[in-house]
Amino acid sequence: MSALLTLQERAFETAKILLEKYQNPNDLKLEENSDLEDSYTILITLLYTEKLDMEEQLKILSIIDEMKLLDENR
């Protein structure tokens, strides 16, 4: 298995970790079969509703930037 995670995998893992850390304050749901859009919605919600530390904010912004690049290339 490759050590490099896909964008979808990174978004899912980041959303999962942050939901656990912030005890899911907005009753957000993340299933194992969640797609990239589900993870994106959760990451954006957490970015705007929680006091994330700088590293967490940068991780989310990196995922968002990569998603924008993918959209532009479609």
N, C-alpha and C positions, 0 to 999 in steps of 0.2 A: 504494500500500500504506500502511496506517495505521501511524503511528509508535508507537501503543499496542499492546503485546503482550498476548496473552491470558494467563490464569493458567497454562494448560498450556505455552505457549511460554516464559514466564518461568521456570517450574519446570524445564523441560527445559534451557534455556540455563544456569541456575545450577548444576544438577547436572553438566552437561557441563564447565563451567569448573572447578568444584571437583574433579571426578574427575581432570582433567588436572593441576591444581595439586598435589593430594595423591597423585598417581601410583597411584590406585586400590588402596589398601592392603588392601581386603577382597574383591578380585577381583569388584567390582560391574560389571554390564553395563548399558549404556545404548545402545539402538538408535535410529535416526532415527525409527522409528515407535512409540517408547515412549509409553505413555499417562501420564496425570497420576499414577496410582498408582505406576507404576515410578519416576518422578522423585521422588515423595514418599518412597518407601522409601529411595532413595539419599540424599536430603537428611537424613532422620532419622538414618540410619546414620552419615553424616559428622558430623552435629551431636554425636552421642554418642561417636564414636570418634576424632575428630581435634581438635587444638587450633586451632580456627578463630579468625580475628581477629574483632573486634567487628562490623565491617561485614558480614562473611560470615554471622555468627550472626543479625544483624538481618534480612538478606535472606531467610534461610531461615525465620525466625519470621514474617515478613510473609507469605510464601507459605502457611505453615501456617495462620495466622489467616484468610486469605482463603478457604482451603479449608474451614475450620470454618464460616465464614459461609455458604458455598454449601450445605454439608450441612444447616445449620439451616433454610435456606429451602426445602428439598425437601419 
